Amino acid sequence: MESIYNLVPEEYDPVKFGDKGPMYRSRYDPKAGVTGSTFNTHGSTKVLGAGEAVRKASGTMGRRTERPDPNDYLKGQTKCKKVSSRVDVQKFDRPIGTRKEPVPRPHERPVLGLHTAKNFVTANAVEAILQVPAVRYSEEPDYMAKQDYGKVPAYLSQVKEEIKRENEMIDQYVQEQMGLAGHAVEDPGVEMDPEERTEIILALKKKWDHTNRQYQLCTHKVDFPSFGDKARKRGLEDTLKQLESDIAKLEKPAPIFVKRY
């Protein structure tokens, strides 16, 4: 489309055609510190260097990113506690108010050149030969020389008397409770002879062996086919218990009285 405005020549514009012109340079020093910074200015206490922004070679907002110096490494024995010297220990161990021994004066010289003609080997041998050994006597008491040796102690007689009185009181109380007070006490019988007692014990033990042998034949049975077998096993068990009770009673050291008709 043709237009009359296209025939009008355009004026030259340096900005439009890419001419930048001279470079801008500030009138302030570019290396000067930044003023008006707000770092470390909060609170009533002003930190040293607050309000100034110092440019560092590798300064950042967060953690340090500069590499460590290879020559600045942790040396050996750096963090170990130093051991105090003997002089320092003696210095602090000395009680308060005491002083160290003074240094010897120039005129205080030790005695030198002392000699002795004593033969220590011979002197020690003579001293050991003439020394009287220390004898320690252990005097043990002679119990056979005591006045009451071989006699019954007096306290045993007292204990026996107390036991006798207690038994009499118990017998009297039992008789009163049973209504036998004032009646003649029944004769307990004759004491059994020790030989007869031994024979009875042996006979009971033989009977126990025979009964136990019969019991072992049926002790493993759980199911019984008849009532008689079950009653037989129960009877053997009761017999064994009675024999054991009789044997234990006869073997006691207490006397046994038997009535003979």
C-alpha contacts under 8 A as a table, 3 or more apart, distances in Angstrom:
res1	aa1	res2	aa2	distance
2	E	6	N	7.82
3	S	6	N	5.70
3	S	7	L	7.69
4	I	7	L	5.58
4	I	8	V	7.45
5	Y	8	V	5.46
6	N	9	P	7.71
13	D	16	K	5.36
13	D	17	F	6.35
14	P	17	F	5.21
14	P	18	G	6.29
14	P	19	D	5.03
14	P	20	K	7.80
15	V	18	G	5.34
15	V	19	D	5.43
15	V	20	K	6.72
16	K	19	D	7.56
26	S	29	D	7.73
29	D	32	A	5.54
33	G	52	E	6.56
33	G	53	A	6.09
33	G	54	V	6.27
33	G	55	R	7.84
34	V	37	S	6.81
34	V	52	E	6.02
34	V	53	A	5.39
34	V	54	V	7.58
35	T	51	G	6.60
35	T	52	E	5.82
35	T	53	A	7.26
36	G	51	G	5.85
36	G	52	E	7.13
37	S	50	A	7.65
37	S	51	G	4.49
37	S	52	E	5.62
37	S	53	A	6.38
38	T	41	T	5.59
38	T	42	H	7.88
38	T	50	A	7.49
38	T	51	G	5.63
39	F	42	H	7.86
39	F	50	A	6.08
39	F	51	G	6.06
39	F	52	E	7.57
39	F	53	A	7.80
40	N	46	K	7.14
40	N	47	V	6.26
40	N	50	A	5.26
40	N	51	G	7.20
41	T	45	T	7.95
41	T	46	K	5.99
41	T	47	V	7.22
41	T	50	A	5.82
41	T	51	G	6.61
42	H	45	T	7.82
42	H	46	K	7.69
43	G	46	K	7.30
46	K	50	A	6.50
47	V	50	A	5.49
49	G	52	E	5.90
55	R	59	G	7.02
56	K	59	G	4.99
58	S	64	R	7.96
58	S	65	T	7.14
58	S	66	E	6.27
59	G	64	R	7.17
59	G	65	T	7.97
60	T	63	R	7.01
60	T	64	R	6.80
60	T	65	T	7.67
68	P	72	D	7.61
69	D	72	D	5.31
69	D	73	Y	7.68
70	P	73	Y	6.53
74	L	78	T	7.10
75	K	78	T	5.69
77	Q	80	C	5.20
84	S	88	D	6.20
84	S	89	V	6.58
85	S	88	D	5.34
85	S	89	V	6.36
86	R	89	V	5.05
86	R	90	Q	6.07
87	V	90	Q	5.22
87	V	91	K	6.00
88	D	91	K	4.91
88	D	92	F	6.34
89	V	92	F	5.37
89	V	93	D	5.94
90	Q	93	D	5.04
90	Q	94	R	6.10
91	K	94	R	5.71
92	F	95	P	7.82
94	R	98	T	7.06
95	P	98	T	5.94
104	P	108	E	6.03
104	P	109	R	7.93
105	R	108	E	5.16
105	R	109	R	7.95
106	P	109	R	7.06
111	V	114	L	7.45
118	K	123	A	7.83
119	N	122	T	5.61
119	N	123	A	6.16
120	F	123	A	4.94
120	F	124	N	5.96
121	V	124	N	5.32
121	V	125	A	6.28
122	T	125	A	5.08
122	T	126	V	6.17
123	A	126	V	5.24
123	A	127	E	6.12
124	N	127	E	5.08
124	N	128	A	6.13
125	A	128	A	5.19
125	A	129	I	6.21
126	V	129	I	5.11
126	V	130	L	6.14
127	E	130	L	5.35
127	E	131	Q	5.96
128	A	131	Q	5.27
142	D	145	A	5.67
142	D	146	K	7.39
143	Y	146	K	5.53
143	Y	149	Y	7.10
144	M	149	Y	5.90
145	A	149	Y	7.14
146	K	149	Y	5.36
148	D	151	K	5.44
148	D	152	V	7.90
148	D	153	P	7.66
152	V	156	L	7.06
152	V	157	S	7.73
153	P	156	L	5.61
153	P	157	S	7.12
154	A	157	S	5.40
154	A	158	Q	6.61
155	Y	158	Q	5.03
155	Y	159	V	6.19
156	L	159	V	5.01
156	L	160	K	6.17
157	S	160	K	5.15
157	S	161	E	6.24
158	Q	161	E	5.13
158	Q	162	E	6.28
159	V	162	E	5.14
159	V	163	I	6.22
160	K	163	I	5.10
160	K	164	K	6.11
161	E	164	K	5.07
161	E	165	R	6.23
162	E	165	R	5.18
162	E	166	E	6.20
163	I	166	E	5.12
163	I	167	N	6.20
164	K	167	N	5.17
164	K	168	E	6.24
165	R	168	E	5.12
165	R	169	M	6.20
166	E	169	M	5.10
166	E	170	I	6.19
167	N	170	I	5.06
167	N	171	D	6.14
168	E	171	D	5.12
168	E	172	Q	6.10
169	M	172	Q	5.12
169	M	173	Y	6.15
170	I	173	Y	5.09
170	I	174	V	6.16
171	D	174	V	5.13
171	D	175	Q	6.16
172	Q	175	Q	5.16
172	Q	176	E	6.21
172	Q	181	A	7.46
173	Y	176	E	5.13
173	Y	177	Q	6.23
174	V	177	Q	5.10
174	V	178	M	6.16
175	Q	178	M	5.08
175	Q	179	G	5.91
175	Q	180	L	4.77
175	Q	181	A	5.27
176	E	179	G	5.09
176	E	180	L	5.98
176	E	181	A	5.14
177	Q	180	L	7.70
178	M	181	A	7.93
180	L	183	H	5.48
188	P	257	F	6.38
188	P	258	V	7.46
188	P	259	K	7.11
189	G	257	F	5.37
189	G	258	V	5.15
189	G	259	K	4.47
189	G	260	R	7.18
190	V	257	F	5.06
190	V	258	V	5.19
190	V	259	K	6.10
190	V	260	R	7.48
191	E	255	P	6.66
191	E	256	I	5.59
191	E	257	F	4.13
191	E	258	V	6.01
192	M	196	E	6.98
192	M	197	R	6.57
192	M	255	P	7.46
192	M	256	I	5.72
192	M	257	F	5.67
192	M	258	V	6.12
193	D	196	E	5.25
193	D	197	R	6.10
194	P	197	R	4.88
194	P	198	T	6.19
195	E	198	T	5.12
195	E	199	E	6.31
196	E	199	E	5.10
196	E	200	I	6.24
197	R	200	I	5.24
197	R	201	I	6.31
197	R	250	L	7.12
198	T	201	I	5.11
198	T	202	L	6.28
199	E	202	L	5.18
199	E	203	A	6.18
200	I	203	A	5.07
200	I	204	L	6.13
201	I	204	L	5.13
201	I	205	K	6.22
201	I	247	I	6.01
201	I	250	L	6.87
201	I	251	E	7.71
202	L	205	K	5.09
202	L	206	K	6.27
203	A	206	K	5.16
203	A	207	K	6.26
204	L	207	K	5.06
204	L	208	W	6.11
204	L	243	L	6.54
204	L	246	D	7.99
204	L	247	I	6.80
205	K	208	W	4.92
205	K	209	D	6.25
205	K	243	L	7.81
205	K	247	I	7.50
206	K	209	D	5.11
206	K	210	H	6.32
207	K	210	H	5.12
207	K	211	T	6.12
208	W	211	T	5.10
208	W	212	N	5.88
208	W	240	L	6.27
208	W	243	L	6.39
208	W	244	E	7.83
209	D	212	N	5.07
209	D	213	R	6.12
210	H	213	R	5.21
210	H	214	Q	6.57
211	T	214	Q	5.23
211	T	215	Y	6.17
211	T	236	L	6.68
211	T	239	T	7.66
211	T	240	L	6.93
212	N	215	Y	4.85
212	N	216	Q	6.13
212	N	236	L	7.80
212	N	240	L	7.10
213	R	216	Q	5.32
213	R	217	L	6.92
214	Q	217	L	5.52
214	Q	218	C	7.38
214	Q	236	L	7.92
215	Y	218	C	5.62
215	Y	219	T	5.90
215	Y	233	K	6.80
215	Y	236	L	6.13
215	Y	237	E	7.49
216	Q	219	T	5.15
216	Q	220	H	7.52
217	L	220	H	7.38
218	C	221	K	5.52
218	C	233	K	6.81
219	T	233	K	7.42
221	K	224	F	6.97
224	F	227	F	7.12
224	F	229	D	6.22
224	F	230	K	6.06
225	P	229	D	7.34
226	S	229	D	5.72
226	S	230	K	6.94
227	F	230	K	5.26
227	F	231	A	6.22
228	G	231	A	5.05
228	G	232	R	6.01
229	D	232	R	5.03
229	D	233	K	6.32
230	K	233	K	5.29
230	K	234	R	6.35
231	A	234	R	5.07
231	A	235	G	6.05
232	R	235	G	5.04
232	R	236	L	6.28
233	K	236	L	5.20
233	K	237	E	6.38
234	R	237	E	5.16
234	R	238	D	6.34
235	G	238	D	5.16
235	G	239	T	6.17
236	L	239	T	5.05
236	L	240	L	6.21
237	E	240	L	5.22
237	E	241	K	6.32
238	D	241	K	5.18
238	D	242	Q	6.21
239	T	242	Q	5.14
239	T	243	L	6.13
240	L	243	L	5.14
240	L	244	E	6.16
241	K	244	E	5.18
241	K	245	S	6.21
242	Q	245	S	5.09
242	Q	246	D	6.20
243	L	246	D	5.13
243	L	247	I	6.12
244	E	247	I	5.19
244	E	248	A	6.14
245	S	248	A	5.22
245	S	249	K	6.19
246	D	249	K	5.10
246	D	250	L	6.21
247	I	250	L	5.21
247	I	251	E	6.12
248	A	251	E	5.19
248	A	252	K	6.55
249	K	252	K	5.59
250	L	256	I	7.82
